[in-house]
């Protein structure tokens, strides 16, 4: 069976700049460099990206073109090392799965990176969630917030039960103005103060309930423990003014946690987490809608039959390149056994969720 070859991205950066980049992993000022793909050089700025992942030996990068780049369909791209995921496919598998169930997610594909001609290994090229992301999908322009830490839990308190320093705590605004930030604060305030009797009707004026439930199905199936309070972007549709969730950073899924350790298939309950989810599922009609959506997904998209061919294809496509990855080639045996870990998870998680569908009645 013929498999696509991975595109090679060669990043060229002056040794002095490279030294400065490596010297301060938290630097956010892009260093001028060149990105060469198919013999075409692009002038770009480069920085590391991510939070705890900046400390890993295999770094993740943000590539900034400075202006819209037609070839890459964006102004910037993220290159994720997927360092803690022994399969390197969990993020891609997750975003494709979200797409399959009708929830939007960033486009992504695997690439092979060289830095000044030296192999850096297999990476995942990820689309940035910004106004160009919206344009590409013909979605109305509107504010986007990145949930950058665990305070983004839709509560007035932090996960440790302390009052938040501000209602915007946990979010970084990617697009929008101060009014949009105030709208976000208002949303958090409403989620926590609308009385139960009015909640269903009032919250439907703030968030797109069906889209939220589809997103919830995605997080619950892939079992992204952090996905409820972190690892998402929040977009407010400029026309309807309704908020919706966009998933981000889904490498700790399909049976592994963010350390790359096994996470038991029953770790995340069928109801998920966070204050907004809890309040929505408290309403019988919404809970029923969620149950029906999830039931259909468990019968169609979230099955071993549906996902096995995708998993095999990705693994076969990456394997030859993994042998050239200086950070991953030693763990090729783990890589080879990952499909069975993922498939066992899908099978166990599917039965677990099916068993608990009745809890939603």
Order of alpha helices (4+ residues) and beta strands (2+ residues): beta-alpha-beta-beta-beta-beta-alpha-beta-beta-alpha-beta-beta-alpha-alpha-alpha-beta-beta-alpha-alpha-alpha-alpha
